[in-house]
């Protein structure tokens, strides 16, 4: 990394409340290796081969123990030194000046000069970024034109829509975790989506969400190997769940998987929803791309009578999609399909989200969180309204979680939530 892109994440020194799990909870193993060897890829800064998953984990744990931080931060520093432990430790201690204050990073980080925003380099984007950087602590408000507001208002007045929300709720960050999770629960209560796709859930946040939402939602867990995992919440009022399945990614070195739930919406439309938190960081782009390919194949294998949604924190870059030849035929990106509104493009936006203190001048903006859908292909005569079979058509896409919480002065997560509205239509 150049000096301009040297990145530090500094969390406030607030201690969690007594009933919050200790730091050791967040220092536990973040991933499980199931592959004997990881191949180096073009993103590495050295021709030296990346260590296998088990060795990466070992070095991350040793880094965390020697610095008193966590394995997520270790992954950040070690990938920048091609997993050289001593170099990584030296870089960390140089960044902290050997002081007692800790730098913590409980999410995916890497040099982002190849991402969409930097590739475009549009002047308008630069001006917008400069304006936001001048007042980073202000509560974010998304600029929405009158036409957009009218469209959303019309949808809500009619009430003829299906809503699906996806959110990485950053459960790996212990800072203000109870207040932030309550903010997530309150947002779900307010928006009343029919389906909620969650990533980076931990036991504590799951308990809070169940305590506040179990009366309205049925919970399906993607917990398998790691202490952070995915969940799908399905509305008891509008949906009738029929099955769920957890599909393991055999190539994952971070314990990632694909969670799938099938249900019927208002007894009119059969729907299959899937969520995942795909492999993180540049060093594991090969695994992420293969996982994405597997997810798309799973979408294509679903019954043609069902509509399919797949979303989550997919850690995607445009080059990842290009590596598999783009979107498969018949699968659509909801943000693109609903007009690709610029104000809803970036879901991990360090120029607007201030949960993390970003020391670097360049503040990355990425569309890590995405939502895809495959339309219903064939008719099923048992599901008709006035002799017409129904389907769901995405008509609107927005970001949620844009307000700071008064209780802690933070956003619910370092990711914005994405939410799509779908109109019920006859086929």
C-alpha positions as CSV (number, residue, x, y, z in Angstrom):
1,X,0.0,0.0,0.0
2,X,1.1,3.6,-0.6
3,X,1.2,5.9,2.3
4,X,-2.1,7.5,1.0
5,X,-3.8,4.1,1.4
6,X,-2.4,3.1,4.7
7,X,-5.6,2.2,6.6
8,X,-6.3,2.2,10.3
9,X,-9.5,1.4,12.0
10,X,-9.7,2.8,15.5
11,X,-12.6,1.9,17.7
12,X,-13.7,3.9,20.7
13,X,-12.4,2.6,24.0
14,X,-15.9,2.0,25.5
15,X,-16.2,-1.2,27.3
16,X,-19.2,-3.4,26.6
17,X,-21.8,-3.8,29.3
18,X,-21.3,-6.6,31.7
19,X,-23.7,-9.0,29.9
20,X,-21.8,-8.5,26.6
21,X,-19.4,-11.3,25.7
22,X,-15.8,-10.5,26.5
23,X,-13.1,-9.6,24.0
24,X,-12.0,-13.2,24.1
25,X,-15.3,-14.1,22.4
26,X,-14.4,-11.9,19.5
27,X,-10.8,-13.3,19.5
28,X,-12.0,-16.8,18.8
29,X,-11.2,-18.6,15.5
30,X,-12.8,-16.6,12.7
31,X,-12.4,-19.2,10.1
32,X,-11.8,-23.0,9.6
33,X,-9.6,-24.3,6.9
34,X,-10.9,-27.2,4.9
35,X,-8.4,-27.1,2.1
36,X,-4.7,-28.1,2.4
37,X,-3.4,-25.3,0.2
38,X,-4.5,-21.9,-1.1
39,X,-3.0,-20.8,-4.4
40,X,-1.6,-17.3,-4.8
41,X,-3.4,-14.9,-7.1
42,X,-2.8,-11.8,-9.1
43,X,-3.7,-9.5,-6.3
44,X,-0.7,-10.5,-4.2
45,X,2.2,-8.1,-4.1
46,X,4.8,-10.9,-4.1
47,X,5.4,-14.0,-6.2
48,X,5.7,-16.0,-3.0
49,X,2.8,-18.5,-2.6
50,X,0.2,-17.8,0.0
51,X,0.3,-20.2,3.0
52,X,-2.5,-22.8,3.2
53,X,-5.6,-22.0,5.2
54,X,-4.4,-23.8,8.3
55,X,-1.2,-21.9,8.4
56,X,-3.0,-18.6,7.8
57,X,-5.2,-19.3,10.7
58,X,-2.2,-20.2,12.9
59,X,-0.5,-16.9,12.1
60,X,-3.7,-14.9,12.6
61,X,-4.2,-16.3,16.1
62,X,-0.5,-15.7,17.1
63,X,-0.8,-12.1,15.8
64,X,-4.0,-11.6,17.8
65,X,-2.4,-13.0,21.0
66,X,0.8,-10.9,20.7
67,X,-1.1,-7.7,20.0
68,X,-4.1,-8.2,22.2
69,X,-6.4,-7.6,19.2
70,X,-8.3,-10.1,17.0
71,X,-7.9,-12.4,14.1
72,X,-9.8,-10.1,11.7
73,X,-7.3,-7.3,12.2
74,X,-4.5,-9.9,11.9
75,X,-5.9,-10.9,8.5
76,X,-5.7,-7.3,7.4
77,X,-2.0,-6.8,8.4
78,X,-0.8,-10.3,7.4
79,X,-2.3,-10.2,3.9
80,X,-0.5,-6.9,3.3
81,X,2.8,-8.6,4.2
82,X,2.0,-11.8,2.3
83,X,1.4,-13.5,5.6
84,X,4.8,-12.7,7.0
85,X,4.1,-12.7,10.8
86,X,7.1,-10.6,11.9
87,X,6.5,-8.0,9.2
88,X,2.9,-7.8,10.0
89,X,3.6,-7.3,13.7
90,X,6.1,-4.6,13.0
91,X,3.6,-2.8,10.8
92,X,1.0,-2.9,13.5
93,X,3.3,-1.6,16.2
94,X,4.6,1.1,13.9
95,X,0.9,2.2,13.3
96,X,0.2,2.3,17.1
97,X,3.6,3.8,18.1
98,X,3.8,1.0,20.6
99,X,1.1,2.7,22.6
100,X,-1.6,0.9,24.6
101,X,-4.4,2.1,22.3
102,X,-5.5,-0.7,20.0
103,X,-6.5,-0.8,16.4
104,X,-9.4,-3.1,15.6
105,X,-10.8,-4.3,12.3
106,X,-13.6,-6.8,12.5
107,X,-14.5,-6.9,8.8
108,X,-13.1,-7.1,5.3
109,X,-10.3,-4.8,4.3
110,X,-7.9,-4.5,1.5
111,X,-6.3,-2.1,-1.0
112,X,-9.3,-0.9,-3.0
113,X,-7.6,0.9,-6.0
114,X,-9.2,-1.5,-8.4
115,X,-12.7,-1.1,-7.2
116,X,-15.5,0.6,-9.1
117,X,-15.3,4.1,-7.7
118,X,-11.6,4.5,-8.4
119,X,-11.9,2.9,-11.9
120,X,-14.6,5.5,-12.9
121,X,-12.8,8.5,-11.5
122,X,-15.6,10.8,-12.4
123,X,-15.3,14.5,-11.3
124,X,-18.8,14.5,-9.9
125,X,-18.0,11.6,-7.7
126,X,-14.9,13.4,-6.4
127,X,-16.8,16.5,-5.7
128,X,-19.5,14.6,-3.8
129,X,-16.8,12.8,-1.8
130,X,-15.1,16.1,-0.9
131,X,-18.3,17.6,0.3
132,X,-19.1,14.6,2.5
133,X,-15.6,14.6,4.0
134,X,-16.0,18.1,5.2
135,X,-18.7,17.1,7.7
136,X,-18.1,13.4,8.4
137,X,-20.0,13.3,11.7
138,X,-23.3,14.6,10.3
139,X,-26.2,12.2,10.2
140,X,-26.5,10.8,6.7
141,X,-29.4,11.7,4.6
142,X,-29.7,10.3,1.1
143,X,-30.7,12.8,-1.6
144,X,-33.9,11.5,-3.2
145,X,-35.7,13.4,-5.9
146,X,-39.4,14.1,-5.9
147,X,-40.2,11.4,-8.5
148,X,-38.5,8.7,-6.3
149,X,-40.3,9.8,-3.2
150,X,-43.6,9.8,-5.1
151,X,-42.9,6.3,-6.4
152,X,-42.2,5.0,-2.9
153,X,-45.2,6.7,-1.4
154,X,-47.4,5.2,-4.1
155,X,-46.1,1.7,-3.3
156,X,-46.7,2.2,0.4
157,X,-50.2,3.6,-0.1
158,X,-51.2,0.6,-2.3
159,X,-49.7,-1.9,0.0
160,X,-49.3,-4.3,-2.9
161,X,-45.6,-5.0,-2.5
162,X,-43.3,-7.7,-1.2
163,X,-40.3,-6.3,0.7
164,X,-36.9,-8.0,1.2
165,X,-34.2,-6.5,3.3
166,X,-30.5,-7.6,3.5
167,X,-28.0,-6.4,6.1
168,X,-24.6,-7.2,7.4
169,X,-25.2,-6.1,11.0
170,X,-21.5,-6.1,12.1
171,X,-21.8,-8.4,15.1
172,X,-18.1,-8.9,15.2
173,X,-17.7,-5.3,16.5
174,X,-18.3,-5.4,20.3
175,X,-18.6,-1.6,20.4
176,X,-22.1,-0.5,21.3
177,X,-23.3,-3.9,20.1
178,X,-26.5,-4.0,22.2
179,X,-27.6,-0.5,21.1
180,X,-26.7,-1.1,17.5
181,X,-28.6,-4.5,17.4
182,X,-31.6,-2.9,19.0
183,X,-31.4,-0.3,16.2
184,X,-31.5,-3.2,13.7
185,X,-34.5,-4.7,15.4
186,X,-36.4,-1.4,15.5
187,X,-35.6,-0.8,11.8
188,X,-37.1,-4.2,11.0
189,X,-40.2,-3.4,13.1
190,X,-40.6,-0.1,11.3
191,X,-40.1,-1.3,7.8
192,X,-41.9,-4.7,8.2
193,X,-40.1,-6.5,5.4
194,X,-41.5,-9.9,4.5
195,X,-38.0,-11.4,4.5
196,X,-34.8,-10.3,6.2
197,X,-31.4,-11.6,5.2
198,X,-28.7,-11.0,7.8
199,X,-24.9,-11.5,7.9
200,X,-22.4,-11.3,10.7
201,X,-24.8,-12.4,13.3
202,X,-23.3,-13.7,16.6
203,X,-25.0,-15.4,19.5
204,X,-25.6,-12.1,21.4
205,X,-27.1,-10.3,18.5
206,X,-29.3,-13.3,17.7
207,X,-30.6,-13.3,21.2
208,X,-31.5,-9.6,21.0
209,X,-33.2,-10.1,17.6
210,X,-35.2,-13.1,18.8
211,X,-36.3,-11.3,21.9
212,X,-37.7,-8.4,19.8
213,X,-38.8,-10.1,16.6
214,X,-39.8,-13.7,17.3
215,X,-43.5,-12.8,17.6
216,X,-43.4,-11.5,14.0
217,X,-40.7,-13.6,12.3
218,X,-39.7,-17.2,11.9
219,X,-35.9,-17.5,12.3
220,X,-33.6,-19.8,10.2
221,X,-29.9,-20.0,11.1
222,X,-26.8,-20.5,9.0
223,X,-24.5,-21.2,11.9
224,X,-22.1,-24.0,11.2
225,X,-18.4,-23.6,12.0
226,X,-17.8,-20.0,13.1
227,X,-19.2,-17.8,15.8
228,X,-20.5,-15.4,13.2
229,X,-23.0,-16.5,10.7
230,X,-26.0,-15.7,8.5
231,X,-29.8,-15.8,9.3
232,X,-33.0,-15.5,7.4
233,X,-36.1,-14.1,9.0
234,X,-39.5,-14.8,7.4
235,X,-42.7,-13.0,8.2
236,X,-45.3,-15.1,10.0
237,X,-48.0,-12.8,8.8
238,X,-47.4,-12.9,5.0
239,X,-45.2,-16.0,4.4
240,X,-45.6,-19.7,5.0
241,X,-42.2,-21.4,5.2
242,X,-41.9,-25.0,3.8
243,X,-38.2,-25.9,4.0
244,X,-34.7,-24.7,4.7
245,X,-31.3,-25.9,3.8
246,X,-27.6,-25.0,4.6
247,X,-25.2,-25.6,1.8
248,X,-21.5,-25.7,2.8
249,X,-18.7,-24.2,0.6
250,X,-16.1,-26.9,0.5
251,X,-13.4,-24.4,-0.6
252,X,-14.0,-21.9,2.2
253,X,-11.2,-21.1,4.7
254,X,-13.5,-18.8,6.6
255,X,-16.4,-21.2,7.3
256,X,-18.8,-19.6,4.8
257,X,-21.9,-21.2,3.4
258,X,-25.2,-20.6,1.6
259,X,-28.5,-20.5,3.6
260,X,-31.7,-21.3,1.7
261,X,-35.4,-21.0,2.7
262,X,-38.5,-21.7,0.7
263,X,-41.9,-20.3,1.4
264,X,-45.2,-19.2,-0.1
265,X,-46.0,-15.5,-0.1
266,X,-49.7,-14.7,0.7
267,X,-50.6,-18.1,-0.7
268,X,-50.0,-16.6,-4.1
269,X,-46.3,-17.0,-5.1
270,X,-43.7,-19.7,-4.3
271,X,-40.4,-18.0,-3.4
272,X,-36.9,-19.3,-2.6
273,X,-34.6,-16.9,-0.8
274,X,-30.8,-17.4,-0.2
275,X,-28.2,-15.5,1.6
276,X,-24.4,-15.8,2.1
277,X,-21.4,-13.9,3.3
278,X,-18.9,-14.8,0.6
279,X,-15.1,-15.1,1.2
280,X,-13.4,-11.9,2.1
281,X,-10.3,-10.0,1.0
282,X,-8.1,-10.1,-2.1
283,X,-6.1,-13.1,-1.1
284,X,-9.2,-15.3,-1.2
285,X,-10.8,-13.9,-4.4
286,X,-10.4,-17.3,-6.1
287,X,-12.6,-18.9,-3.4
288,X,-15.1,-16.1,-3.5
289,X,-15.5,-16.4,-7.3
290,X,-16.0,-20.1,-7.1
291,X,-18.6,-19.6,-4.3
292,X,-20.4,-17.1,-6.4
293,X,-20.5,-19.5,-9.3
294,X,-21.9,-22.2,-7.0
295,X,-24.6,-19.8,-5.7
296,X,-25.7,-18.9,-9.3
297,X,-25.9,-22.6,-10.1
298,X,-28.1,-23.2,-7.1
299,X,-30.4,-20.4,-8.3
300,X,-30.6,-21.9,-11.7
301,X,-31.5,-25.3,-10.2
302,X,-34.6,-24.1,-8.4
303,X,-38.1,-25.1,-9.6
304,X,-39.3,-22.9,-12.5
305,X,-42.5,-22.3,-10.6
306,X,-40.6,-20.4,-7.9
307,X,-39.2,-16.8,-7.9
308,X,-35.7,-16.8,-6.5
309,X,-33.8,-14.1,-4.5
310,X,-30.2,-14.3,-3.5
311,X,-28.4,-11.5,-1.6
312,X,-26.1,-10.6,1.2
313,X,-22.6,-9.3,1.9
314,X,-21.1,-10.9,-1.1
315,X,-17.8,-8.9,-1.0
316,X,-18.2,-8.5,-4.8
317,X,-16.2,-6.4,-7.1
318,X,-17.0,-6.0,-10.8
319,X,-14.0,-8.0,-11.7
320,X,-15.4,-11.0,-9.7
321,X,-18.5,-11.0,-11.9
322,X,-16.3,-10.6,-15.0
323,X,-14.3,-13.6,-14.0
324,X,-17.3,-15.9,-14.4
325,X,-18.5,-14.2,-17.6
326,X,-21.0,-11.8,-16.0
327,X,-24.5,-12.6,-14.7
328,X,-25.9,-15.9,-15.9
329,X,-28.8,-15.5,-18.4
330,X,-32.1,-15.1,-16.5
331,X,-30.5,-13.8,-13.3
332,X,-30.9,-10.1,-12.6
333,X,-29.2,-7.5,-10.3
334,X,-32.1,-5.8,-8.5
335,X,-30.3,-2.4,-8.1
336,X,-29.6,-2.4,-11.9
337,X,-33.1,-3.6,-12.7
338,X,-34.8,-0.8,-10.7
339,X,-32.9,2.1,-12.3
340,X,-29.5,1.9,-10.7
341,X,-30.1,5.0,-8.6
342,X,-26.6,6.5,-7.9
343,X,-27.5,7.4,-4.2
344,X,-28.1,3.7,-3.5
345,X,-25.0,2.3,-5.2
346,X,-22.5,2.0,-2.4
347,X,-23.4,-0.1,0.6
348,X,-20.0,0.0,2.4
349,X,-19.2,3.7,2.2
350,X,-16.4,5.0,4.4
351,X,-17.0,8.6,3.1
352,X,-20.4,8.6,4.8
353,X,-20.4,5.9,7.5
354,X,-18.5,7.1,10.5
355,X,-18.7,3.9,12.7
356,X,-15.0,3.4,11.9
357,X,-12.3,6.1,12.1
358,X,-10.6,6.1,8.8
359,X,-7.1,7.6,8.9
360,X,-6.4,7.3,5.1
361,X,-7.1,10.2,2.8
362,X,-8.9,8.0,0.3
363,X,-12.2,6.7,1.7
364,X,-13.3,3.6,-0.2
365,X,-16.9,3.2,-1.4
366,X,-17.9,-0.3,-2.5
367,X,-21.0,-2.2,-3.5
368,X,-20.2,-5.3,-1.5
369,X,-23.9,-6.0,-0.6
370,X,-26.0,-7.1,-3.6
371,X,-29.4,-8.6,-4.3
372,X,-30.1,-10.8,-7.3
373,X,-33.3,-12.4,-8.5
374,X,-34.5,-15.0,-11.0
375,X,-38.1,-14.4,-12.2
376,X,-40.6,-17.1,-12.1
377,X,-40.3,-19.0,-15.4
378,X,-43.4,-21.2,-15.7
379,X,-47.0,-21.2,-14.5
380,X,-48.6,-23.4,-11.9
381,X,-52.3,-23.6,-12.2
382,X,-52.9,-24.1,-8.5
383,X,-51.8,-20.5,-7.8
384,X,-54.2,-18.1,-9.5
385,X,-56.0,-14.8,-8.8
386,X,-59.0,-14.1,-11.0
387,X,-57.8,-16.8,-13.4
388,X,-54.3,-15.2,-13.5
389,X,-51.2,-16.6,-12.0
390,X,-49.1,-14.2,-9.9
391,X,-45.5,-13.3,-9.7
392,X,-43.3,-10.6,-8.0
393,X,-41.6,-7.9,-10.0
394,X,-38.9,-5.7,-8.4
395,X,-39.9,-2.0,-8.8
396,X,-37.9,-0.1,-6.2
397,X,-34.5,-0.3,-4.4
398,X,-33.3,1.7,-1.4
399,X,-30.7,1.9,1.4
400,X,-31.7,1.7,5.1
401,X,-29.9,2.2,8.3
402,X,-28.7,5.6,7.3
403,X,-29.5,7.3,10.6
404,X,-27.2,7.5,13.7
405,X,-28.6,6.1,16.8
406,X,-29.2,8.6,19.6
407,X,-28.4,6.0,22.2
408,X,-24.8,5.5,21.1
409,X,-24.1,8.0,18.4
410,X,-23.3,5.3,15.9
411,X,-25.0,3.8,12.9
412,X,-26.4,0.3,13.3
413,X,-23.6,-1.2,11.2
414,X,-20.6,-0.1,9.0
415,X,-22.7,-1.5,6.1
416,X,-26.0,0.1,4.9
417,X,-28.9,-2.3,4.6
418,X,-30.4,-2.8,1.1
419,X,-34.1,-3.2,0.7
420,X,-36.2,-4.0,-2.4
421,X,-39.9,-3.6,-3.1
422,X,-41.6,-6.0,-5.4
423,X,-45.1,-5.5,-7.0
424,X,-47.5,-8.4,-7.2
425,X,-48.3,-8.9,-10.9
426,X,-50.2,-11.4,-13.0
427,X,-48.3,-13.5,-15.5
